[in-house]
Amino acid sequence: MSIGITEVRPGTTIEIDGEIFYTLEYQHVKMAQRAWVRAKLKNLRTGAIFEKTFNVDEKVERAHIDRREMQYLYHDEDLYHFMDKENFNQVAIPAKKLGDTIKYLVEGYTLTILFYGEEALDVDMEASVVLKVVEAPPGYKGDTVSGALKPATLESGITVNVPLFVNEGDSIKVDTRTGKYLERA
């Protein structure tokens, strides 16, 4: 379905020259007798982000994106395998398409994957996840410096700096955007 570029807003997915883009920012600019649209776009196949300027009378194709809840199963070499929770179909996604998301994946974890037709384009990861601490050095009594931190290895394999009171076996909440400890869960 064709839409005018002036109908595009942040969050709209569009198709240009066979590529699928997610609109991050949208700005309608008017100067003197001219007007144009400046948009910040993310290529959902490559992850590249760039700005593009359009004439206000241009048309683009709206891309219909499906959001599917999928469960992480396992990975082998460079492929991560997920299962659709409704129809049990499986899909393998290359690690480069998942980006930093792989740091927080644990078997059985559910996340949203964006599809264009049957092609997996991107992963919509929650802002925070709860992970179990599998290895952490003990915090010693007397180590009471305000804000003192120690490294802890989590069940997904990443290492996060945590407060001294966090121990092995504790579950903690981690911010997936920054990779930092948020709170004990």
N, C-alpha and C positions, 0 to 999 in steps of 0.2 A: 504494500500500500504506500503510495507516494504522499508525502506531506511537505508543506512549505517549511523552509528553514526557520521561519519565524514561529512555528509551532513547537520547535524543539526546546526542551527545558532540561536542566540537570536531572540525570537519571534516565533519560530517553536513550534507547539503543537504536542506532541507525546503520544502514549499509551504504557504503560508498565504494565504488569500483571493486565490488566483490569482497570487501573487508568489513568486519563488524566492529562498530565503535560504541562505546559507552560515553555519554556526555557528562563530563565532570563539572564544567562551568559554561555559562552562556551569558553573552553580553550583547545587547542591541545598541549600536552606536549610530548617532545621527550628527552629521557635521554639515553645516551650510545646506546645500541642496542634495546631499548624498546620505545614504544610510547603508549600513552593512551589519553583519552578525559575526562576532568573534566567538569561537567555541574552543574549549579545551577538551580534547577527546582522548580516550584510552582505547587502543587497539586490543580487543579481547582475545585475539589469537597470539599476538606477540608480546603484549604487555606494554608496548611503547606508548608514551604520553606526549602529545604535541598540541599546538594551537593551530587552528585553521580559520581563515576568514572567508565568508560567503557573501554574495550579493543577496539582498533581501528577497529577490524574486526567484532564487534557486529552489529546487525541489530535491528531496532526498527520500530514500526508501526507508520505511520504519522496519526494523528487524525484530521479529517476535522471538523473545528469549523465554525458555522454560526454566523454572527453578525446581529442582528435584532434591528431596531429602535423601541422602545416601549415607551408607554406613561404611567406614573404612575397614577393610578386611586384612590386607597385608601388602608388602612390597617385595619385589624381586628386581635386583639390579636397579634400573632407572624407571621402572613402572610401578605406580601405586594403584592398587585395585580397590574398587568401591562397588557396593551392591545397592540397587534401588530397593528401598524398604517396602514398596508397594507391589512390584511385579518380580522382584528377585533377579532382574537382569544385572549383569556385571559390566563394568567399564574399567579400562586401564588408562591412567593418565600419566604422561611423562612428568618427572620431577621438576623440570624447568618450567612447566606450566603452573605447577603448584606453588613455586617460590618458597617463601618463608613458612608457609602453612605446614610443611613437612616436619618442622621443628616441634609441632604441638600434636601430631597425630599419634594416637594410641589405638590398638585394635578395638573395634566396637564403637569408636567415636562417630557421632552423626554430625554431618555438616551439609550445607546447601551447595549444590553444583549447578552452574548456569550452562544450559544447552541451547545450541542453535541447530534445530533438527535433531540429529543424533550425535552431533559433534560437541564434546565437552569443551567449553571455552574458558571458564574461570571458576574459582572457588570463592564462596562468600563465607568467610570465617567469622565466627563470633568475636566480639571485642576482647573477651577474656575466656579462659578455660581453667578447669580445675584438674590438677595433676598431682600424683602422689610422689613424695620425696623418697627416693630409693637409697640415697647415700648423702650423709651430711656429717661433718665433724662435730663433735659435741661442743656446746657453748659452755665455757667455764664460768663458775661463780666468781664474780669479781670483774668479769668482762662487761662492765656496765656503761661503757662509753655510749653516750646518746647516739643512736643511729648506727651502731656497730653492725656489720654484716659479715656473713660467711658464705662460701660457695656451697650450693646443694645441687646434686644431680637428680633430675626428675625421671619418671618412668618413660618418657618419650626420648630420653637420651640427652636433652639439653641441660646446661648448667646455668643456674640463676643465683644471684646474690640474695640471700634471705636474712632476716633478723636472727640473732643468736638463739632465741627461744624455739625456733623451728627445728624439729628432730626427724630422724628417719621414720617413715610410716605416716607422717602428717600429710594431709592434703592441703594444697595451697592454690590460690587463684593467681594466674599469671596474665598480664596484659599481652595479647597477641600482636599488638602494633609496635610495642616498645621492647617486649621480652623481659619486663620487670615484674618483680613480686608486687602483688596488690594487698593480699590479706590471707590469713589462714582460713580454710574453708571448713 
